[in-house]
Every structure is written in structure tokens, then in C-alpha cells.
Amino acid sequence: MFTDLAPNIFDIFVFSFQFFIRGGWVLFVIAILYVLYKTYRKEISHQFVHNVDWVFLNIKVPKDNLTSMLGVESVFSQLHSLNSGLTFPQIYIEGRIQLWYSFEIISMGGKVSFIIRAPKQVKNVIESAFYSQYPQCEINEVDDYMEHFHFDPENPGDLEIWGTEWKLSEDWAIPLKTYKDFEHPTAEDKIIDPLAGHFEALGKMAPHEFFGVQILAQTLPDEEWKPHGEELIKKLTGEETPHHTGILDLLMAPLNWFANFSLLDFITSSGQAHEESANKPKNNWVSMTEAEKERVSLIEKKIGKPGYKVKIRNLYIAPKDKFDVTKRSMIVASYRPLGSAMTNKIKPENSKTWTSVDYKFSPNLEKPYLDWLLKKKKRNIFKGYKERDIHIGLPFFILNSEELATLYHFPLTTKTTSAPASVERTESKKSQPPVNLPVLEDIV
């Protein structure tokens, strides 16, 4: 048996050797250089992010907050202007990447706070953006609250954690329901807070519990995401989209030409094809249903506003003997109003990030693997949240400024409702002093 295999193995060895010495070594060198460069690029990008000075800002708004979510949307539009166009050497030699914000809503024992983590050089821009829309707010620099939390799945101690990341159920070009979809012009309260249940759930955390909602947002230039939305619109309306030529198309072009080309067919059908193309409608808009037209309109509205690459995480921490699984259910349920049959939906990702595991056949036989997988999920979700890491977990999806304002805003005070008592806010309103206020020199 081994004698039969020997010639085959020998032939393979000879072929590999001949391939290597006759130029195959070039491919081998290119592969090695590519791996080395990817490793180098990852390392210099890590050093670039590590050397950034980050700042944590705690934002408080007055108890009577009458500014609608449009104010926060304006803030996101202003912050998007900080998108920096990186040059080729900055990206591929210096390892720079577009920095990001972390917009966080946390509940420490039922006390709800709004935290923003951002590069220190943009602190003044953030403060200016919020003060322009919320003149009565307070913005204070604070320490990272996650410094007090330490968790190792190999040695968890008395703590237990749960976490997950979120994803969209459909193509990200299709928008979520936003705060504008909750406006009722004829009702007494014209604006209904779509996350009212979200804030109430966070306020119900017990003194020994922590729950954090983390939204990582990285500004995105228009040219990097709007063409995809435009192509999806053409697809939904039946309009022909330009074919993007790839490497495989170039390689197959001669074969396709010889296989399909016929001079007689070309002469007899070219005029007819031109006439049919001229008479063919550009799209199917006239024959589309109202529901199909509405979806196209929603996509057009989404790509008409500034876009962000977004990653959303949840983290719940509590003592093992007081760990309450219903708390995570309340938060998950609070996002359901943001989806409908016509719009996109946001939902937790269960298979890769949700910190629980299910067996396939036998819990006893699969126990070692399930234990390892659960520890890996917990380690990743905790590390990703604590470090505000954009690489751990799911890939980004894209939301515009209106969608972000729906997910991250301050509770609204209306005629019939007030902000939850658990939300951290300023104790009194502030106002500018009168212009004619006497000063010390006038008194003496």
C-alpha cells in the first residue's frame, strides 16, 4: 500500500519543487510579505489608537427638557463635520484610522447617566454642539466608570455578566423608525419619546446592578455609503444598474466573446435592441405599489443625511446570587417600537455575541466546548465594552444622524409626562446675568 502511494507523493514533491524554482517562489514571497504587512499595519494602528488621549464627558440636562430629539440630531450633524480625510501615507504607512465616539447610557444602581467618550482634541467641539442646542445643560469631565469593574471568565468571583451586540434585520440602507415617526400633530403631546420604556427599564436597576448601553459611532464620508443606497433604490424600482467589472470578468471576457458572438445576429438584432432600449421605461415606479414606493422614499431620506458606522453593545453586571435575567428582557423589548413591516428592525445577535450557549445534541458530551464558548463570549463582550473596541464583535452597520438621535437622546418633558426621576439632571436652570448688573467698581 505504501509503495503505491510513494510515487504519487514523489511526483507531488517533484512538481512542487519545479513550480517553486520556475517562478513559484515569487508567489511565496508575495504571500509572506502580505502577511507581514498586515501584521505591521495592525500593530501601528493599535499604537496610534493607544496613543490617543480620550476624555469622558458626563452630560446633564434640566428636569424640564423641552428640546425635542431634533436638537440631538443637530448635535450629530455638527459632530459629523469632524470627519478627517486621511491621506494614503497616513493610512498605509502611519497606521492612522478614523477615530470614533462612544455614546453611552448607563444605569448605576438605577441612576441613569449620559456619558460620551471621545478624543480629547474634540472636547470643545462636543461642548459647543451640546450647549448650542441645550443651553441649560451641564457638561463635566469625569473618570472612566469602567475602571471599577474587573471580570475574568476563568475566575469570575462573585460577579456574573450578560451582554450582546445588536444588528439590523435587513440591508442597512433601509432605515429604522425614528422619532419623527412618533409625532402626532393632533394629539395633546405632539412628540412621544420612542425610548420612554428604555429609560424606565434602566431606572429600575437595583442598587447592586449595572447596565450599560454603548453606541460606538465613527463618521463616514458620503461617497463611502450613499452609492449603495442609490443602487438599492434602482434595484427596487427596476432600473438597470451599471455592472461593476471585476477580475473574473476580465479573465472570462475573451471566452464569453467567442462563445456568444455572432456577426449575423449582431447585424440583424442591433437596431432592434436599440429601439427596444429606447422605448423601455427607465424604471417601474408607475406600476409599483404604495408600500414599495414608501420603502424607496425611506431609503432616499436616509441617504440624504450624514452617516455613521455604528456598533451597539449592552452589558449587565450583578452579583451571582442577585442576577436578574428579566432586566435584560426589559431592555431588549424597549427597542421593538423602532421596527415595523415597512422599516428596518434592530435586534440582538444571538449566535455570536449573546452570552449564552445552547447544545446541539447532548449537553454532557458538549459541555467542555460549551464552557469554552461561553467564556469566550463573556471575555469578548466585557473587553469590547470596557475598551470601547471597534474590532471586537460584529462588523459595523450604518445609521444616519436621525436614527442615532432616536437611539441616543435625553428624556423629553411634555404636557402630560416628565423625565424619569432616575435620570441624572441639573438641579436648577441657569441663565446669563443681566447686562446692567453692577460690578464691584460701580459699588465702591
Contacts in CASP RR format, 6 or more apart in sequence:
PFRMAT RR
TARGET T0000
AUTHOR 0000-0000-0000
METHOD contacts of the structure
MODEL  1
MFTDLAPNIFDIFVFSFQFFIRGGWVLFVIAILYVLYKTYRKEISHQFVH
NVDWVFLNIKVPKDNLTSMLGVESVFSQLHSLNSGLTFPQIYIEGRIQLW
YSFEIISMGGKVSFIIRAPKQVKNVIESAFYSQYPQCEINEVDDYMEHFH
FDPENPGDLEIWGTEWKLSEDWAIPLKTYKDFEHPTAEDKIIDPLAGHFE
ALGKMAPHEFFGVQILAQTLPDEEWKPHGEELIKKLTGEETPHHTGILDL
LMAPLNWFANFSLLDFITSSGQAHEESANKPKNNWVSMTEAEKERVSLIE
KKIGKPGYKVKIRNLYIAPKDKFDVTKRSMIVASYRPLGSAMTNKIKPEN
SKTWTSVDYKFSPNLEKPYLDWLLKKKKRNIFKGYKERDIHIGLPFFILN
SEELATLYHFPLTTKTTSAPASVERTESKKSQPPVNLPVLEDIV
20 28 0 8 1.000
41 92 0 8 1.000
41 95 0 8 1.000
44 94 0 8 1.000
44 95 0 8 1.000
45 95 0 8 1.000
45 96 0 8 1.000
45 97 0 8 1.000
48 94 0 8 1.000
48 95 0 8 1.000
48 96 0 8 1.000
48 97 0 8 1.000
49 97 0 8 1.000
49 99 0 8 1.000
52 99 0 8 1.000
52 119 0 8 1.000
52 120 0 8 1.000
53 119 0 8 1.000
53 120 0 8 1.000
53 121 0 8 1.000
54 117 0 8 1.000
54 118 0 8 1.000
54 119 0 8 1.000
54 120 0 8 1.000
55 117 0 8 1.000
55 118 0 8 1.000
55 119 0 8 1.000
55 120 0 8 1.000
55 123 0 8 1.000
55 141 0 8 1.000
56 115 0 8 1.000
56 116 0 8 1.000
56 117 0 8 1.000
56 141 0 8 1.000
56 142 0 8 1.000
56 143 0 8 1.000
56 144 0 8 1.000
56 145 0 8 1.000
57 115 0 8 1.000
57 116 0 8 1.000
57 117 0 8 1.000
57 118 0 8 1.000
57 123 0 8 1.000
57 126 0 8 1.000
57 127 0 8 1.000
57 139 0 8 1.000
57 140 0 8 1.000
57 141 0 8 1.000
57 142 0 8 1.000
58 113 0 8 1.000
58 114 0 8 1.000
58 115 0 8 1.000
58 139 0 8 1.000
58 140 0 8 1.000
58 141 0 8 1.000
58 142 0 8 1.000
58 424 0 8 1.000
59 114 0 8 1.000
59 115 0 8 1.000
59 116 0 8 1.000
59 130 0 8 1.000
59 137 0 8 1.000
59 138 0 8 1.000
59 139 0 8 1.000
59 410 0 8 1.000
60 114 0 8 1.000
60 137 0 8 1.000
60 138 0 8 1.000
60 139 0 8 1.000
60 140 0 8 1.000
60 424 0 8 1.000
60 425 0 8 1.000
60 426 0 8 1.000
61 134 0 8 1.000
61 136 0 8 1.000
61 137 0 8 1.000
61 410 0 8 1.000
61 425 0 8 1.000
61 426 0 8 1.000
62 136 0 8 1.000
62 137 0 8 1.000
62 425 0 8 1.000
62 426 0 8 1.000
62 429 0 8 1.000
63 413 0 8 1.000
63 418 0 8 1.000
63 419 0 8 1.000
63 425 0 8 1.000
63 426 0 8 1.000
64 413 0 8 1.000
64 418 0 8 1.000
64 429 0 8 1.000
65 134 0 8 1.000
65 410 0 8 1.000
65 411 0 8 1.000
65 412 0 8 1.000
65 413 0 8 1.000
65 419 0 8 1.000
65 425 0 8 1.000
66 412 0 8 1.000
66 413 0 8 1.000
67 133 0 8 1.000
67 134 0 8 1.000
67 410 0 8 1.000
67 412 0 8 1.000
68 179 0 8 1.000
68 191 0 8 1.000
68 412 0 8 1.000
69 179 0 8 1.000
69 191 0 8 1.000
69 405 0 8 1.000
69 406 0 8 1.000
69 409 0 8 1.000
69 412 0 8 1.000
70 179 0 8 1.000
70 405 0 8 1.000
71 133 0 8 1.000
71 134 0 8 1.000
71 405 0 8 1.000
72 133 0 8 1.000
72 404 0 8 1.000
72 405 0 8 1.000
72 408 0 8 1.000
72 409 0 8 1.000
72 410 0 8 1.000
73 401 0 8 1.000
73 402 0 8 1.000
73 404 0 8 1.000
73 405 0 8 1.000
74 129 0 8 1.000
74 132 0 8 1.000
74 133 0 8 1.000
75 129 0 8 1.000
75 130 0 8 1.000
75 133 0 8 1.000
75 405 0 8 1.000
76 217 0 8 1.000
76 306 0 8 1.000
76 308 0 8 1.000
76 401 0 8 1.000
76 404 0 8 1.000
76 405 0 8 1.000
77 305 0 8 1.000
77 306 0 8 1.000
77 401 0 8 1.000
78 125 0 8 1.000
78 128 0 8 1.000
78 129 0 8 1.000
78 132 0 8 1.000
79 101 0 8 1.000
79 122 0 8 1.000
79 125 0 8 1.000
79 126 0 8 1.000
79 129 0 8 1.000
79 219 0 8 1.000
80 219 0 8 1.000
80 306 0 8 1.000
80 307 0 8 1.000
80 308 0 8 1.000
80 401 0 8 1.000
82 122 0 8 1.000
82 125 0 8 1.000
82 219 0 8 1.000
83 98 0 8 1.000
83 219 0 8 1.000
83 220 0 8 1.000
83 221 0 8 1.000
84 98 0 8 1.000
85 221 0 8 1.000
86 96 0 8 1.000
86 97 0 8 1.000
86 98 0 8 1.000
90 96 0 8 1.000
91 97 0 8 1.000
98 218 0 8 1.000
98 219 0 8 1.000
99 119 0 8 1.000
99 218 0 8 1.000
100 216 0 8 1.000
100 217 0 8 1.000
100 218 0 8 1.000
100 219 0 8 1.000
100 309 0 8 1.000
100 388 0 8 1.000
100 390 0 8 1.000
101 116 0 8 1.000
101 117 0 8 1.000
101 118 0 8 1.000
101 216 0 8 1.000
101 217 0 8 1.000
101 218 0 8 1.000
102 115 0 8 1.000
102 116 0 8 1.000
102 117 0 8 1.000
102 118 0 8 1.000
102 214 0 8 1.000
102 215 0 8 1.000
102 216 0 8 1.000
102 217 0 8 1.000
102 388 0 8 1.000
103 115 0 8 1.000
103 116 0 8 1.000
103 214 0 8 1.000
103 215 0 8 1.000
103 217 0 8 1.000
103 404 0 8 1.000
103 408 0 8 1.000
104 114 0 8 1.000
104 115 0 8 1.000
104 116 0 8 1.000
104 117 0 8 1.000
104 212 0 8 1.000
104 213 0 8 1.000
104 214 0 8 1.000
104 215 0 8 1.000
105 112 0 8 1.000
105 113 0 8 1.000
105 114 0 8 1.000
105 115 0 8 1.000
105 202 0 8 1.000
105 212 0 8 1.000
105 213 0 8 1.000
105 408 0 8 1.000
106 112 0 8 1.000
106 113 0 8 1.000
106 115 0 8 1.000
106 145 0 8 1.000
106 210 0 8 1.000
106 211 0 8 1.000
106 212 0 8 1.000
106 213 0 8 1.000
107 113 0 8 1.000
107 202 0 8 1.000
107 203 0 8 1.000
107 205 0 8 1.000
107 209 0 8 1.000
107 210 0 8 1.000
107 211 0 8 1.000
107 212 0 8 1.000
107 422 0 8 1.000
108 145 0 8 1.000
108 205 0 8 1.000
108 210 0 8 1.000
109 205 0 8 1.000
109 206 0 8 1.000
109 207 0 8 1.000
109 208 0 8 1.000
109 209 0 8 1.000
109 210 0 8 1.000
110 202 0 8 1.000
110 203 0 8 1.000
110 204 0 8 1.000
110 205 0 8 1.000
110 206 0 8 1.000
110 207 0 8 1.000
110 209 0 8 1.000
110 422 0 8 1.000
111 203 0 8 1.000
111 422 0 8 1.000
111 424 0 8 1.000
112 199 0 8 1.000
112 202 0 8 1.000
112 203 0 8 1.000
112 420 0 8 1.000
112 422 0 8 1.000
112 423 0 8 1.000
112 424 0 8 1.000
113 424 0 8 1.000
114 410 0 8 1.000
114 424 0 8 1.000
115 142 0 8 1.000
115 145 0 8 1.000
116 126 0 8 1.000
117 144 0 8 1.000
117 388 0 8 1.000
118 126 0 8 1.000
123 141 0 8 1.000
126 139 0 8 1.000
127 139 0 8 1.000
130 137 0 8 1.000
130 139 0 8 1.000
131 137 0 8 1.000
131 139 0 8 1.000
134 410 0 8 1.000
135 430 0 8 1.000
136 426 0 8 1.000
136 429 0 8 1.000
136 430 0 8 1.000
137 426 0 8 1.000
138 426 0 8 1.000
146 385 0 8 1.000
146 386 0 8 1.000
149 210 0 8 1.000
149 317 0 8 1.000
149 386 0 8 1.000
151 159 0 8 1.000
151 161 0 8 1.000
151 317 0 8 1.000
151 378 0 8 1.000
151 382 0 8 1.000
152 379 0 8 1.000
153 374 0 8 1.000
153 375 0 8 1.000
153 376 0 8 1.000
153 378 0 8 1.000
153 379 0 8 1.000
153 382 0 8 1.000
154 375 0 8 1.000
156 320 0 8 1.000
157 320 0 8 1.000
158 319 0 8 1.000
158 320 0 8 1.000
158 321 0 8 1.000
159 317 0 8 1.000
159 318 0 8 1.000
159 319 0 8 1.000
159 320 0 8 1.000
160 317 0 8 1.000
160 318 0 8 1.000
160 319 0 8 1.000
160 320 0 8 1.000
160 323 0 8 1.000
161 315 0 8 1.000
161 316 0 8 1.000
161 317 0 8 1.000
161 355 0 8 1.000
161 378 0 8 1.000
161 381 0 8 1.000
161 382 0 8 1.000
162 314 0 8 1.000
162 315 0 8 1.000
162 316 0 8 1.000
162 323 0 8 1.000
162 325 0 8 1.000
162 328 0 8 1.000
162 355 0 8 1.000
162 356 0 8 1.000
163 313 0 8 1.000
163 314 0 8 1.000
163 315 0 8 1.000
163 316 0 8 1.000
163 328 0 8 1.000
163 353 0 8 1.000
163 354 0 8 1.000
163 355 0 8 1.000
163 378 0 8 1.000
163 381 0 8 1.000
163 385 0 8 1.000
164 313 0 8 1.000
164 314 0 8 1.000
164 348 0 8 1.000
164 349 0 8 1.000
164 350 0 8 1.000
164 353 0 8 1.000
164 354 0 8 1.000
164 355 0 8 1.000
164 381 0 8 1.000
165 311 0 8 1.000
165 312 0 8 1.000
165 313 0 8 1.000
165 314 0 8 1.000
165 348 0 8 1.000
165 349 0 8 1.000
165 352 0 8 1.000
165 353 0 8 1.000
165 381 0 8 1.000
165 393 0 8 1.000
165 394 0 8 1.000
166 312 0 8 1.000
166 313 0 8 1.000
166 314 0 8 1.000
166 335 0 8 1.000
166 346 0 8 1.000
166 347 0 8 1.000
166 348 0 8 1.000
166 349 0 8 1.000
167 346 0 8 1.000
167 347 0 8 1.000
167 348 0 8 1.000
167 349 0 8 1.000
167 394 0 8 1.000
167 397 0 8 1.000
168 174 0 8 1.000
168 176 0 8 1.000
168 344 0 8 1.000
168 345 0 8 1.000
168 346 0 8 1.000
168 347 0 8 1.000
168 397 0 8 1.000
169 344 0 8 1.000
169 345 0 8 1.000
169 346 0 8 1.000
169 347 0 8 1.000
170 344 0 8 1.000
170 345 0 8 1.000
171 232 0 8 1.000
171 344 0 8 1.000
172 344 0 8 1.000
172 397 0 8 1.000
172 398 0 8 1.000
172 399 0 8 1.000
173 228 0 8 1.000
173 229 0 8 1.000
173 232 0 8 1.000
173 299 0 8 1.000
173 302 0 8 1.000
173 303 0 8 1.000
173 398 0 8 1.000
174 232 0 8 1.000
174 295 0 8 1.000
174 298 0 8 1.000
174 299 0 8 1.000
174 302 0 8 1.000
174 343 0 8 1.000
174 344 0 8 1.000
175 298 0 8 1.000
175 299 0 8 1.000
175 301 0 8 1.000
175 302 0 8 1.000
175 343 0 8 1.000
175 344 0 8 1.000
175 399 0 8 1.000
175 400 0 8 1.000
175 402 0 8 1.000
175 403 0 8 1.000
176 338 0 8 1.000
176 339 0 8 1.000
176 343 0 8 1.000
176 344 0 8 1.000
176 345 0 8 1.000
176 346 0 8 1.000
176 399 0 8 1.000
176 403 0 8 1.000
176 406 0 8 1.000
177 194 0 8 1.000
177 337 0 8 1.000
177 338 0 8 1.000
177 339 0 8 1.000
177 340 0 8 1.000
177 343 0 8 1.000
177 406 0 8 1.000
178 194 0 8 1.000
178 338 0 8 1.000
178 402 0 8 1.000
178 403 0 8 1.000
178 405 0 8 1.000
178 406 0 8 1.000
179 191 0 8 1.000
179 193 0 8 1.000
179 194 0 8 1.000
179 402 0 8 1.000
179 405 0 8 1.000
179 406 0 8 1.000
179 409 0 8 1.000
180 402 0 8 1.000
181 194 0 8 1.000
181 343 0 8 1.000
182 191 0 8 1.000
182 192 0 8 1.000
182 193 0 8 1.000
182 194 0 8 1.000
182 337 0 8 1.000
183 190 0 8 1.000
183 191 0 8 1.000
183 192 0 8 1.000
184 190 0 8 1.000
184 191 0 8 1.000
184 192 0 8 1.000
188 415 0 8 1.000
188 416 0 8 1.000
189 414 0 8 1.000
189 415 0 8 1.000
189 416 0 8 1.000
189 417 0 8 1.000
191 412 0 8 1.000
191 414 0 8 1.000
193 199 0 8 1.000
193 409 0 8 1.000
193 411 0 8 1.000
193 412 0 8 1.000
193 417 0 8 1.000
194 337 0 8 1.000
194 338 0 8 1.000
194 406 0 8 1.000
195 334 0 8 1.000
195 406 0 8 1.000
195 407 0 8 1.000
195 409 0 8 1.000
196 411 0 8 1.000
196 417 0 8 1.000
197 334 0 8 1.000
198 331 0 8 1.000
198 334 0 8 1.000
198 335 0 8 1.000
199 411 0 8 1.000
199 419 0 8 1.000
199 420 0 8 1.000
199 422 0 8 1.000
199 423 0 8 1.000
200 420 0 8 1.000
201 327 0 8 1.000
201 330 0 8 1.000
201 331 0 8 1.000
201 333 0 8 1.000
201 334 0 8 1.000
202 211 0 8 1.000
202 213 0 8 1.000
202 331 0 8 1.000
202 422 0 8 1.000
203 420 0 8 1.000
203 422 0 8 1.000
203 423 0 8 1.000
204 327 0 8 1.000
204 330 0 8 1.000
205 211 0 8 1.000
205 327 0 8 1.000
206 318 0 8 1.000
206 322 0 8 1.000
206 324 0 8 1.000
208 318 0 8 1.000
208 319 0 8 1.000
208 322 0 8 1.000
209 316 0 8 1.000
209 317 0 8 1.000
209 318 0 8 1.000
209 322 0 8 1.000
209 324 0 8 1.000
209 327 0 8 1.000
210 315 0 8 1.000
210 316 0 8 1.000
210 317 0 8 1.000
210 318 0 8 1.000
211 314 0 8 1.000
211 315 0 8 1.000
211 316 0 8 1.000
211 317 0 8 1.000
211 327 0 8 1.000
211 331 0 8 1.000
212 314 0 8 1.000
212 315 0 8 1.000
212 316 0 8 1.000
212 385 0 8 1.000
213 312 0 8 1.000
213 313 0 8 1.000
213 314 0 8 1.000
213 331 0 8 1.000
214 312 0 8 1.000
214 313 0 8 1.000
214 314 0 8 1.000
214 315 0 8 1.000
214 385 0 8 1.000
214 388 0 8 1.000
215 310 0 8 1.000
215 311 0 8 1.000
215 312 0 8 1.000
215 404 0 8 1.000
215 407 0 8 1.000
215 408 0 8 1.000
216 310 0 8 1.000
216 311 0 8 1.000
216 312 0 8 1.000
216 313 0 8 1.000
216 388 0 8 1.000
216 390 0 8 1.000
217 308 0 8 1.000
217 309 0 8 1.000
217 310 0 8 1.000
217 399 0 8 1.000
217 404 0 8 1.000
218 308 0 8 1.000
218 309 0 8 1.000
218 310 0 8 1.000
218 390 0 8 1.000
218 396 0 8 1.000
219 306 0 8 1.000
219 307 0 8 1.000
219 308 0 8 1.000
219 309 0 8 1.000
220 307 0 8 1.000
220 308 0 8 1.000
220 309 0 8 1.000
220 398 0 8 1.000
222 306 0 8 1.000
222 307 0 8 1.000
225 303 0 8 1.000
225 307 0 8 1.000
225 398 0 8 1.000
226 303 0 8 1.000
226 304 0 8 1.000
229 299 0 8 1.000
229 302 0 8 1.000
229 303 0 8 1.000
230 303 0 8 1.000
231 241 0 8 1.000
232 299 0 8 1.000
233 239 0 8 1.000
233 296 0 8 1.000
233 299 0 8 1.000
233 300 0 8 1.000
234 240 0 8 1.000
234 241 0 8 1.000
234 283 0 8 1.000
235 241 0 8 1.000
236 292 0 8 1.000
236 295 0 8 1.000
236 296 0 8 1.000
236 299 0 8 1.000
237 283 0 8 1.000
237 284 0 8 1.000
237 285 0 8 1.000
237 288 0 8 1.000
237 296 0 8 1.000
238 283 0 8 1.000
238 284 0 8 1.000
239 282 0 8 1.000
239 283 0 8 1.000
243 249 0 8 1.000
285 293 0 8 1.000
288 296 0 8 1.000
291 342 0 8 1.000
294 342 0 8 1.000
295 342 0 8 1.000
298 342 0 8 1.000
298 343 0 8 1.000
302 400 0 8 1.000
302 402 0 8 1.000
302 403 0 8 1.000
303 400 0 8 1.000
304 400 0 8 1.000
305 400 0 8 1.000
305 401 0 8 1.000
305 402 0 8 1.000
306 400 0 8 1.000
306 401 0 8 1.000
307 398 0 8 1.000
307 399 0 8 1.000
307 400 0 8 1.000
307 401 0 8 1.000
308 398 0 8 1.000
308 399 0 8 1.000
308 400 0 8 1.000
308 401 0 8 1.000
308 404 0 8 1.000
309 396 0 8 1.000
309 397 0 8 1.000
309 398 0 8 1.000
310 396 0 8 1.000
310 397 0 8 1.000
310 398 0 8 1.000
310 399 0 8 1.000
310 404 0 8 1.000
311 390 0 8 1.000
311 393 0 8 1.000
311 394 0 8 1.000
311 396 0 8 1.000
311 397 0 8 1.000
312 346 0 8 1.000
312 407 0 8 1.000
313 381 0 8 1.000
313 384 0 8 1.000
313 385 0 8 1.000
314 328 0 8 1.000
314 331 0 8 1.000
314 348 0 8 1.000
315 381 0 8 1.000
315 382 0 8 1.000
315 385 0 8 1.000
316 327 0 8 1.000
316 328 0 8 1.000
318 324 0 8 1.000
318 327 0 8 1.000
332 348 0 8 1.000
335 346 0 8 1.000
335 347 0 8 1.000
338 345 0 8 1.000
338 346 0 8 1.000
338 406 0 8 1.000
338 407 0 8 1.000
339 345 0 8 1.000
339 346 0 8 1.000
348 354 0 8 1.000
349 394 0 8 1.000
352 377 0 8 1.000
352 393 0 8 1.000
352 394 0 8 1.000
353 377 0 8 1.000
353 380 0 8 1.000
353 381 0 8 1.000
353 393 0 8 1.000
353 394 0 8 1.000
354 377 0 8 1.000
355 374 0 8 1.000
355 377 0 8 1.000
355 378 0 8 1.000
355 381 0 8 1.000
356 374 0 8 1.000
357 370 0 8 1.000
357 373 0 8 1.000
357 374 0 8 1.000
357 377 0 8 1.000
359 366 0 8 1.000
359 370 0 8 1.000
360 366 0 8 1.000
363 370 0 8 1.000
380 392 0 8 1.000
380 393 0 8 1.000
383 389 0 8 1.000
383 392 0 8 1.000
384 392 0 8 1.000
384 393 0 8 1.000
390 396 0 8 1.000
399 407 0 8 1.000
410 419 0 8 1.000
410 423 0 8 1.000
411 419 0 8 1.000
411 420 0 8 1.000
411 423 0 8 1.000
412 419 0 8 1.000
413 419 0 8 1.000
419 425 0 8 1.000
END
